Amino acid sequence: MLQTLARLPCLEHSNAAFAWAGAEAFLALRGHRLDVPPKGAAVLVREAAAATAGVAHVAHQLRAWTRPAENP
């Protein structure tokens, strides 16, 4: 989903932020949170948008950053 949203011009601007927010919200709804290093999200979205990172790479990176959500 992140790669698709980053590559398709859904919005007039801010597609990268939209792609990241969509991926983060999807994972949160599934009970996961992301522990992302500084600038990690920007690099991943930029690579996905430029098609230098394929779906497998994006999935692998998101999986590496995914942690179980903490229960309140």
Residue pairs with C-beta under 8 A, 6 or more apart in sequence:
1 19
1 22
1 23
1 26
2 19
2 20
2 22
2 23
2 44
2 45
2 48
2 58
2 62
3 19
3 48
3 53
3 54
3 55
3 58
5 15
5 18
5 19
5 22
5 23
6 15
6 16
6 19
6 45
6 48
6 49
7 48
7 49
7 51
8 15
9 15
10 18
11 18
15 49
16 42
16 45
16 46
16 49
19 45
19 48
19 49
20 41
20 45
23 62
24 34
27 33
27 34
27 62
27 66
28 69
31 68
31 69
32 66
32 67
32 68
32 69
33 66
33 67
33 68
33 69
33 70
34 41
34 62
34 65
34 66
34 67
35 65
35 66
35 67
36 65
40 61
40 65
44 53
44 58
44 61
44 62
47 53
47 57
47 58
48 58
53 61
